[in-house]
Amino acid sequence: MAGTRIAPLRLDGGDAEQKREEIRKVFHETFTLYESLFDHLQEPAAWLEKAIALRHPLIFYFGHTATFYVNKLQVAGLIRERLDPRLESVFAVGVDEMSWDDLDETHYDWPTPETVRAYRQRVRQLVDHLISQLPLTLPITWDSPWWVILMGIEHENIHLETSSVLIRQLPLSRVAPQIVFSPWTLDHLAPTNCLVPVPGGMVRLGKNRDDAQQYGWDNEYGQHLAELQSFSASRFLVSNQEFLEFVEDNGYQNADWWSTEGEGWRRFSRAEHPTFWVPHPEGWRLRLIAAEISMPWSWPVEVNALEAEAFCNWKSAQTGQTLRLPSEDEWRHLRDRSGLADSDTWGDQVPANIGLVQGCSPCPVDQFPQGDFYDLIGNVWQWTTTPIYPLAGFEVHPVYDDFTVPTFDQQHALIKGGSFISLGNEMQREARYAFRRHFFQHAGFRYVASPNVLPEVPVYESDALVSQYAEFHYGRSYYGVANFAAEVARMALTAMAGKPLNRALDIGCAVGRSSFELARHCPDVTGLDFSARFISVGVQLRERGHFSYALTEEGHIQSYQTADLAALELAETAGRVHFFQADACNLKPIYRDYDLVIAANLIDRLHHPRKFLTDITERIRPGGLLVITSPYTWLEEYTAPSEWLGGFKRDGENLSTLDALIEILSDSFRLQPGSPLDLPFVIRETARKYQHSIAQVSIWERI
């Protein structure tokens, strides 16, 4: 379908019926285009032969995008029954290999292509019927049932591209060219690459959930801001000609240029040149989707991220400059400065080799100027050095909760800009796709010389206890019970009304919510906890503003959340908080002269609670307050029974912990009016298991 554009779908507009027909048209065009890609396969063996050992054979991908519609429509409650449960199971889940040597030896009883074609026709009719029947209001939002249909269209766009890469890796004898996927024929002398200076500036990534222009995947929503220093970037993508110098200088044989990961891949794969380069007695040739052609030296080289990194290391040694792949922020800065509009406004004037409008292959790297550079979008994807990560405010879509989250592992590098075959969402400026660094896509690269420090990207905290407490402090409220940490801070601040509040101590602060809440009204807050794991959460929130964690739903199923200080209106004063690891029963002398001390759910977890209470007295200024909360859950694993403050009989009578607190503290404190009182809290363990407890809150004024 080269030369015919499938128009991007906008989600807004004033005419719902017109929008319905636009969606119908794009659905059928996308469905048909995907099927026509598989016309390249010329014999039955081509359907069942693995192009690479790490992926399924192509028959899987032919069926997968159709079953995706059925599976997701059922999850969304838009259909009640499946069309073919067996096929919808066989074609449900693809393969994302963990490493280059993670061979999939699973054997499947694959259906015939004819069976799958008949099934696809049933799916086409099902979706077309839904398009006709579903009520439609504009704009279409994340929560709309129409989002699931758009999701299916965009999912098929992704697999159009990844399947074309697999076809490109089949033996040439298995495939035949198709006119609708005709490649470029233009080639000429490759231009000499050079570095172009780029002024610094602010970069902003992320969509808002109320963005009603185009469909977005979950990883695009949220916010990221970065201030970049000036840097330089290569004017062109690295061409086959430029990369040839690396190959001819034995770059694939010299371990000096390769990272540890790259060297492992190089040795395993025994790579000696780019995968799509074909040695020939008459000179290098290039493998396209269904043909081999004389090497077009002006086209961009297509490599994986490990090869691109090795080239940058080699080029750095040749030039004396420190070169690397750009970060996602740097790529975005280049694109924003180029003046390129987003894809929904292009009309028929497509400014790049993208969307199959120009041809189904790369083209010369100097064919499409875009500002001071070429091919900031289109031609081939561009590797970055940034692992994909969740933007602040990230949420998974409930219908497709594992689209992005499995890639938040530091192993999947972002690719940007789209390629000649990219469609729909892939063409958007906010698109964020990532693959393992050894993976092959229609992807190349440009290099930068940059003083910008590569940002640290978050890894989801998988420690179950840390995640539970992150949710307890920063997550949702359950069963109508207010956020405990915020409520404790609120009660303490209310009790401090009219008193000076210059220094506060949150001891046993866990992951820090009460500390941040106190900082709204106190210029100097110290958070202390014995657990370095807990303290690290507070530190990350203070420094970065957000923290990502994985919650157990049941068994091995998890959901993924982000604590975001800005969303809780705690970011502006977070710098007032300082977190340290400390033993509450053996505090350093520097922790003193506080106007307020909070000890929330702490005393029944201490090895010497009486010692703590005696010691903390001298660290509070006269007139200051001590706020103690506890459910009084005395356990031998934390506190020897001889050290329990209460919860036992003394002289034949019951002794409560509150009785003991009054005995211990009454010489130095007076119990405030209205105190004690009860404060419930809920800690979520799994989607179906919660701890519902009641703490007693007592507030004491230092005499």
C-alpha positions in Angstrom: 0.0 0.0 0.0 3.0 2.3 -0.5 1.9 5.7 -1.7 -1.5 5.4 0.0 -1.7 7.0 3.5 -3.8 5.5 6.3 -4.8 8.8 8.0 -4.2 9.1 11.8 -7.4 9.1 13.8 -8.3 12.1 15.9 -10.4 11.3 18.9 -12.3 14.6 19.0 -14.7 16.3 16.6 -18.3 17.4 16.4 -19.9 14.7 14.3 -20.1 11.3 16.1 -21.4 9.5 13.0 -18.7 10.8 10.8 -16.2 9.7 13.4 -17.7 6.3 13.4 -17.2 5.9 9.7 -13.6 7.3 10.0 -12.9 4.6 12.5 -14.5 1.9 10.4 -12.4 3.0 7.4 -9.1 2.9 9.3 -10.0 -0.4 10.9 -10.5 -2.1 7.6 -7.5 -0.5 5.9 -5.3 -1.6 8.7 -6.7 -5.1 8.9 -6.3 -5.5 5.1 -2.8 -4.1 5.0 -1.7 -6.5 7.7 -3.1 -9.4 5.8 -1.4 -8.3 2.6 2.0 -8.3 4.4 1.7 -12.1 4.7 1.3 -12.4 1.0 5.1 -12.3 0.9 5.1 -15.9 2.2 5.3 -18.1 -0.9 5.1 -21.7 0.5 3.7 -23.5 3.5 7.1 -23.9 5.2 7.4 -20.1 5.3 4.5 -19.9 7.7 6.0 -22.4 10.2 9.7 -21.6 10.0 11.1 -19.5 12.7 12.8 -16.4 11.3 14.8 -16.3 14.5 14.8 -18.9 17.3 13.7 -16.3 19.8 10.3 -15.7 18.2 7.2 -17.7 17.1 6.8 -18.6 13.4 4.8 -16.1 11.3 1.6 -18.1 11.5 1.4 -17.0 15.1 1.6 -13.3 14.3 -1.0 -13.7 11.5 -3.5 -14.9 14.0 -2.3 -13.0 17.1 -3.6 -9.5 16.1 -7.1 -10.9 15.4 -7.4 -12.8 18.6 -6.2 -9.7 20.4 -9.4 -8.0 19.4 -11.5 -10.8 20.8 -9.5 -11.2 24.0 -9.6 -7.5 24.8 -13.2 -7.0 23.8 -14.2 -9.7 26.3 -12.0 -8.3 29.1 -13.8 -4.9 28.5 -17.2 -6.6 28.6 -18.1 -5.7 25.0 -18.7 -9.3 24.0 -19.9 -12.2 26.0 -18.6 -15.2 24.1 -15.4 -16.0 22.2 -15.3 -16.9 18.6 -12.8 -19.7 18.8 -11.5 -20.4 22.3 -8.7 -22.7 21.0 -7.3 -20.2 18.6 -7.7 -17.4 21.1 -5.6 -19.4 23.5 -2.9 -20.5 20.9 -2.5 -16.9 19.6 -2.8 -15.0 22.8 0.7 -14.3 24.0 3.8 -13.5 22.0 7.4 -13.9 23.0 9.6 -11.2 24.6 12.9 -13.1 25.0 14.9 -12.3 28.1 18.3 -12.5 26.3 19.7 -13.4 23.0 20.3 -17.0 24.1 16.8 -17.5 25.6 15.7 -20.1 23.0 12.0 -20.9 22.9 11.8 -24.7 22.3 8.1 -24.9 22.8 6.3 -27.0 20.2 2.8 -26.0 19.0 0.2 -27.6 16.8 -0.3 -24.6 14.6 -3.5 -24.3 12.5 -3.2 -23.8 8.7 -3.1 -20.4 7.1 -6.5 -21.0 5.6 -8.0 -21.7 9.0 -6.5 -18.5 10.3 -7.7 -16.5 7.3 -11.3 -17.7 7.9 -11.0 -16.8 11.6 -9.7 -13.4 10.8 -12.7 -12.8 8.6 -15.0 -13.6 11.5 -13.1 -11.2 13.7 -13.4 -8.5 11.0 -17.1 -8.9 10.9 -17.4 -8.9 14.7 -15.5 -5.6 15.0 -17.3 -4.0 12.1 -20.6 -4.9 13.8 -19.4 -3.3 17.1 -18.4 -0.2 15.2 -21.9 0.0 13.8 -23.7 -0.6 17.1 -21.6 0.9 19.9 -22.9 4.3 21.2 -20.3 7.0 20.4 -19.8 10.2 22.2 -16.9 12.5 21.5 -14.2 12.9 22.4 -13.1 9.3 22.8 -11.3 8.9 26.1 -9.2 6.3 27.8 -12.4 5.1 29.6 -14.5 4.8 26.5 -15.4 1.3 25.1 -14.1 2.7 21.7 -10.6 2.8 23.2 -10.5 -0.9 23.0 -11.2 -0.9 19.3 -8.5 1.8 18.8 -6.2 -0.3 20.9 -6.7 -3.2 18.5 -5.9 -1.0 15.5 -2.7 0.3 17.0 -1.7 -3.2 18.2 -2.0 -4.4 14.6 0.2 -1.4 13.5 2.9 -2.6 15.9 2.8 -6.1 14.5 2.8 -4.9 10.9 6.2 -3.6 11.7 7.6 -6.4 13.8 6.3 -9.0 11.5 7.9 -7.3 8.5 11.2 -7.5 10.4 10.7 -11.3 10.8 9.9 -11.7 7.2 13.1 -9.8 6.4 15.0 -12.5 8.3 13.5 -15.5 6.6 15.5 -17.2 3.8 15.0 -15.3 0.6 13.7 -18.4 -1.1 10.7 -18.4 1.2 9.4 -15.0 0.2 8.4 -13.0 -2.9 8.1 -9.2 -3.4 4.6 -7.6 -3.2 3.9 -4.5 -5.1 2.1 -2.8 -2.2 5.3 -3.0 -0.3 7.7 -1.8 -3.0 11.0 -0.4 -1.7 12.8 2.8 -2.6 15.2 2.6 -5.6 17.0 5.9 -5.0 20.7 5.8 -3.9 23.6 8.2 -4.4 26.9 9.1 -2.8 26.5 9.2 1.0 26.8 12.6 2.5 29.6 13.3 5.0 28.2 13.4 8.5 29.0 16.2 10.9 28.0 17.4 14.4 25.6 20.3 14.6 25.4 22.4 17.8 22.1 22.4 19.6 21.2 25.1 22.2 20.0 23.7 25.6 16.6 24.2 26.9 13.6 22.6 28.8 12.2 19.3 27.6 8.7 18.2 28.5 7.4 14.7 27.9 4.0 13.1 28.5 0.4 13.5 27.6 -2.5 14.4 29.9 -5.3 11.9 30.3 -7.7 14.5 28.9 -5.7 14.8 25.7 -8.4 14.0 23.1 -6.4 14.3 19.9 -4.9 10.8 19.2 -4.7 7.4 20.8 -1.9 6.8 23.3 -0.4 3.8 25.0 -0.2 3.8 28.8 3.5 4.8 28.9 2.8 8.1 27.2 0.7 9.5 30.0 2.2 11.4 32.9 4.9 14.1 33.0 8.6 14.4 32.8 10.6 17.7 32.8 14.3 18.0 32.1 16.7 21.0 31.6 19.3 20.2 29.0 22.6 21.9 28.5 23.8 22.7 25.0 25.1 19.7 23.0 25.9 18.6 19.5 24.2 15.9 17.3 25.0 14.3 14.0 23.2 16.0 11.1 22.4 12.7 9.5 21.6 9.2 10.7 24.7 7.0 10.4 24.7 5.7 6.8 25.8 2.3 5.6 28.8 4.1 4.2 29.8 5.7 7.5 29.3 2.3 9.3 31.4 0.5 6.7 34.5 2.2 8.2 33.8 0.5 11.6 33.3 -2.9 9.9 36.5 -2.5 7.8 38.5 -1.5 10.9 37.6 -4.9 12.4 35.1 -3.2 14.8 33.2 -6.5 15.2 36.4 -8.3 16.3 37.7 -5.7 18.8 36.3 -6.2 22.2 37.5 -2.7 23.3 34.5 -1.1 21.6 31.8 -3.4 23.1 30.0 -3.1 26.4 29.9 -6.2 28.6 26.4 -7.0 27.3 27.4 -6.2 23.8 30.5 -8.4 23.9 28.3 -11.3 25.2 25.9 -10.9 22.4 28.7 -10.5 19.8 30.4 -13.7 20.9 27.1 -15.7 21.1 25.9 -14.4 17.7 29.3 -14.5 16.1 28.3 -11.3 14.3 30.9 -9.8 11.9 28.7 -7.2 10.3 25.1 -5.8 10.5 22.5 -8.5 10.2 20.9 -7.2 7.0 24.2 -6.9 5.2 24.9 -9.8 2.9 28.5 -10.6 1.8 28.8 -11.2 -1.9 31.7 -11.7 -4.3 30.8 -8.5 -6.2 30.4 -6.5 -3.0 28.1 -6.0 -0.1 24.4 -6.4 -0.7 21.4 -5.4 1.5 18.5 -7.7 2.5 15.1 -5.9 2.3 11.8 -7.5 3.3 11.7 -9.7 0.2 14.7 -8.8 -2.0 18.4 -8.4 -2.0 19.9 -5.3 -3.6 23.3 -3.8 -4.2 24.3 -2.0 -1.0 22.7 1.5 -1.0 25.5 3.3 0.8 23.5 6.5 1.4 20.7 4.6 3.3 20.9 4.5 7.1 22.5 1.4 8.6 20.1 -0.8 10.5 21.6 -2.4 13.7 20.7 -3.2 17.2 21.5 -0.9 20.2 24.6 -2.9 21.1 26.1 -2.4 17.7 25.2 1.2 17.7 26.9 1.7 21.1 30.1 -0.1 19.9 30.2 2.2 16.8 30.0 5.3 19.0 32.8 4.0 21.2 34.9 3.3 18.1 34.0 6.7 16.6 35.0 8.4 19.8 38.5 6.9 19.6 38.8 8.0 16.0 37.7 11.6 16.5 38.9 12.3 20.1 35.4 13.3 21.0 33.1 11.5 23.4 30.2 10.3 21.4 27.2 8.3 22.4 23.6 7.6 21.5 21.2 10.4 22.4 18.9 10.2 25.4 15.2 10.3 25.0 15.3 13.8 26.3 17.9 14.9 23.7 16.0 13.3 20.8 12.8 15.0 21.9 14.7 18.3 22.1 15.9 17.9 18.5 12.4 17.1 17.3 10.8 19.9 19.2 13.3 22.4 17.8 12.8 21.1 14.2 9.3 22.7 14.0 7.8 19.4 12.8 4.1 19.3 13.5 2.4 16.2 14.9 1.1 13.5 12.5 -2.6 14.4 12.8 -2.0 17.7 11.0 0.1 16.6 8.1 -2.7 16.0 5.6 -1.1 14.8 2.3 2.2 16.6 2.9 4.1 13.9 4.8 7.5 15.4 5.8 9.3 12.1 6.1 9.8 8.5 4.9 7.1 7.2 7.2 3.7 5.5 7.1 4.5 3.7 3.8 3.7 6.8 1.9 7.1 7.0 0.2 8.1 3.4 0.0 8.7 0.2 2.0 12.4 0.5 2.8 14.9 3.1 4.1 16.0 5.9 1.7 19.0 8.2 1.5 19.8 9.9 4.8 19.8 13.3 3.1 16.4 13.0 1.5 14.2 14.6 4.2 15.5 17.8 5.9 13.8 18.6 9.1 15.1 21.8 10.6 18.9 21.7 10.9 18.8 17.9 10.8 17.6 15.1 8.6 15.3 12.1 9.6 14.5 13.2 13.1 11.4 11.2 12.3 11.0 8.5 9.7 13.3 6.4 7.6 14.4 4.1 10.4 13.8 4.2 14.2 16.6 5.7 16.2 18.0 3.9 19.2 18.5 6.0 22.4 20.5 5.2 25.4 17.5 5.6 27.7 15.8 2.5 29.2 12.0 2.9 29.1 10.6 4.0 32.4 7.2 5.2 33.7 6.6 8.9 33.6 5.4 10.5 36.8 1.7 9.7 37.1 1.9 6.5 35.1 -1.1 4.2 35.2 -1.8 0.9 33.4 -4.9 0.6 31.2 -7.1 -2.0 32.9 -7.8 -3.7 29.6 -4.1 -4.2 28.7 -2.2 -4.1 32.0 0.9 -5.7 30.7 1.6 -3.7 27.5 4.5 -1.7 29.0 5.1 -2.8 32.5 7.2 -5.9 31.7 9.6 -3.6 29.9 10.3 -1.5 33.0 13.4 -3.6 33.7 16.3 -1.5 32.6 16.8 -4.0 29.7 14.5 -2.3 27.1 16.0 0.8 25.3 13.7 3.4 23.8 13.5 3.8 20.1 12.2 7.1 18.7 11.0 8.7 15.5 9.3 5.8 13.6 10.4 4.1 10.4 9.2 3.8 6.8 6.5 1.3 7.8 5.3 3.0 11.0 1.7 4.0 11.2 -0.8 5.5 13.6 0.5 6.0 17.1 4.1 5.1 16.1 4.3 8.4 14.2 3.4 10.6 17.1 5.9 12.8 18.9 4.9 11.2 22.3 5.2 7.6 21.1 7.4 5.6 23.4 8.4 2.1 22.2 11.2 0.0 23.6 13.0 -3.2 22.7 15.8 -5.2 24.2 19.2 -3.9 23.1 20.0 -7.0 21.1 16.7 -6.9 19.2 16.5 -6.1 15.5 13.9 -3.6 14.2 14.0 -1.3 11.2 16.2 0.8 13.5 19.4 2.8 13.1 20.9 5.7 15.1 22.5 9.1 15.2 25.2 10.1 17.7 25.7 13.1 20.0 28.5 14.8 21.9 26.9 15.9 25.0 27.7 17.1 28.6 24.2 16.2 29.7 24.2 13.6 32.5 22.1 10.6 31.6 19.1 10.6 33.9 18.6 7.7 36.3 15.3 6.0 35.4 13.2 4.3 38.1 12.9 0.5 38.6 9.7 -0.7 40.1 10.2 -1.7 43.7 9.2 -5.4 43.9 9.9 -5.9 47.6 6.5 -6.8 48.9 6.7 -5.1 52.2 8.1 -1.9 50.8 5.4 -1.9 48.1 2.7 -2.4 50.7 3.9 0.6 52.7 4.3 2.7 49.6 0.6 2.0 48.9 -0.3 2.5 52.6 1.3 6.0 52.6 0.8 7.2 49.0 -1.8 5.0 47.4 -5.5 4.7 47.4 -7.8 4.7 50.4 -9.7 1.4 51.1 -13.1 0.8 52.6 -13.6 4.5 53.3 -10.6 4.7 55.7 -8.6 7.9 55.4 -4.9 7.8 54.7 -3.4 7.0 58.1 0.0 8.8 57.7 -1.7 12.0 56.4 -4.2 11.9 59.2 -1.6 11.5 61.9 0.3 14.5 60.5 -3.0 16.5 60.4 -3.9 15.7 64.0 -0.4 16.7 65.1 -0.5 20.0 63.2 -3.9 20.7 64.6 -2.7 20.1 68.2 0.3 22.4 67.4 -2.0 25.3 66.5 -0.7 28.5 68.2 2.6 26.9 69.2 6.0 27.5 67.5 6.8 24.8 65.0 10.4 25.2 63.7 11.7 21.6 64.0 9.8 18.3 63.8 10.9 14.7 64.1 9.0 11.8 62.5 10.6 8.8 64.1 9.6 5.4 62.6 8.7 7.4 59.5 8.6 4.3 57.3 8.4 5.5 53.7 7.8 9.1 54.7 4.3 10.4 54.0 3.9 12.0 57.5 7.3 13.7 57.1 6.2 15.3 53.9 2.9 16.4 55.3 4.6 18.0 58.3 6.9 19.9 55.9 3.9 21.9 54.6 4.0 23.8 57.8 7.4 23.1 59.3 10.7 24.4 57.8 12.9 21.6 59.2 11.6 18.0 59.3 13.7 14.9 60.1 12.4 11.5 59.2 14.1 8.5 60.9 13.6 4.8 60.4 15.5 1.7 61.2 14.8 0.2 57.7 17.2 1.4 55.0 14.7 0.0 52.5 11.9 2.3 53.8 14.2 5.3 54.1 15.3 4.9 50.5 11.7 5.5 49.3 11.6 8.8 51.1 14.9 9.8 49.7 13.9 9.0 46.2 10.6 10.9 46.6 12.5 13.9 47.9 15.0 13.9 45.1 12.9 12.8 42.2 9.3 13.5 43.2 8.0 10.0 42.4 8.5 6.4 43.3 7.3 3.3 41.4 6.3 0.1 43.0 4.6 -3.2 42.1 1.6 -4.4 44.1 0.6 -8.0 44.3 -2.9 -8.7 43.0 -2.8 -12.5 43.5 -0.1 -15.0 43.1 2.4 -13.7 40.5 -0.1 -11.1 39.0 0.9 -7.6 39.9 -0.3 -4.1 39.3 2.0 -1.1 39.0 1.7 2.2 40.8 3.6 5.4 41.2 3.7 7.6 44.3 3.8 11.2 43.0 4.5 14.1 45.4 3.3 16.7 43.0 -0.1 15.0 42.7 -0.4 15.0 46.5 0.6 18.7 46.6 3.7 17.8 48.6 6.5 18.6 46.1 7.0 22.3 46.8 8.0 21.7 50.4 9.7 18.3 50.1 13.1 19.9 50.3 12.4 20.7 53.9 12.6 16.9 54.8 15.8 15.0 55.5 15.7 11.2 55.9 18.2 9.2 57.9 18.5 5.6 59.1 18.5 5.4 62.9 17.7 3.2 65.8 14.9 4.8 67.9 16.4 3.2 71.0 19.9 4.6 70.5 19.5 8.0 68.9 22.5 10.2 68.2 22.8 13.4 70.2 22.2 15.6 67.2 18.5 14.6 67.2 17.2 17.1 69.7 15.4 20.4 70.4 12.2 19.5 68.5 8.9 21.3 68.8 7.0 18.2 67.6 7.8 14.5 67.6 5.6 11.9 66.0 6.1 8.2 66.8 3.5 6.5 64.7 2.9 2.7 65.2 6.5 2.5 66.6 6.5 1.6 70.3 5.2 -2.0 69.9 8.0 -2.7 67.4 10.9 -1.6 69.6 13.3 -3.8 71.5 13.4 -1.3 74.4 10.3 0.9 74.2 10.6 2.2 77.8 14.2 3.4 77.0 12.9 5.1 73.9 10.2 7.0 75.9 12.7 8.1 78.6 15.2 9.3 76.0 12.8 11.1 73.7 11.6 13.3 76.6 14.9 15.2 76.6 14.8 15.8 72.9 11.5 17.8 73.0 11.4 21.5 74.0 9.1 22.6 76.8 5.7 23.2 75.4 6.4 20.8 72.5 4.3 17.8 71.7 4.9 14.1 71.5 2.3 12.2 69.3 2.2 8.4 69.9 0.1 6.1 67.8 -0.1 2.3 68.1 -2.5 -0.6 67.8 -0.5 -2.1 70.7 0.3 -5.3 68.9 3.0 -6.7 71.2 4.9 -9.6 69.6 7.8 -11.5 70.9 9.6 -11.4 67.5 10.0 -7.6 68.0 10.0 -7.1 71.8 10.8 -9.5 74.6 7.8 -9.9 76.8 9.8 -8.5 79.7 10.0 -5.2 77.8 6.3 -5.0 76.9 4.7 -1.8 78.3 1.3 -3.3 78.6 -0.9 -6.2 77.5 -0.4 -8.4 80.5 -1.5 -8.7 84.2 0.5 -6.9 86.9 -0.3 -7.7 90.5 -3.3 -9.6 89.3 -4.8 -6.7 87.4 -4.8 -6.0 83.6 -2.2 -3.4 82.6 -2.9 -1.6 79.3 -0.3 0.1 77.3 -2.1 3.4 77.8 -1.8 2.9 81.6 1.9 2.3 81.2 2.4 5.4 79.0 0.7 7.5 81.7 3.0 6.1 84.3 6.1 6.6 82.3 5.4 10.1 80.8 3.3 11.9 83.5 6.4 13.4 85.2 7.4 15.2 82.1 4.2 15.4 80.0 0.6 16.2 80.4 -1.9 14.3 78.3 -3.8 16.7 76.0 -7.6 17.1 76.3 -9.5 14.9 73.9 -6.7 12.4 73.9 -6.5 9.5 73.5 -8.7 8.6 70.5 -8.9 5.9 68.0 -7.7 6.1 64.4 -8.3 3.2 62.0 -5.9 2.2 59.2 -5.9 -0.4 56.4 -2.8 -2.0 54.9 -3.4 -3.8 51.5 -1.5 -7.1 51.1 -3.2 -8.3 47.9 -6.4 -7.4 46.0 -8.3 -9.6 48.4 -6.4 -9.4 51.6 -6.2 -6.4 53.9 -5.1 -5.6 57.4 -7.8 -3.5 59.1 -6.4 -2.2 62.4 -7.2 0.6 64.9 -4.4 2.6 66.5 -4.8 4.6 69.6 -3.5 8.2 69.3 -2.3 10.0 72.4 -0.9 13.5 72.3 1.4 14.6 75.1 2.6 18.2 75.9 6.2 18.5 77.3 6.0 20.3 80.7 
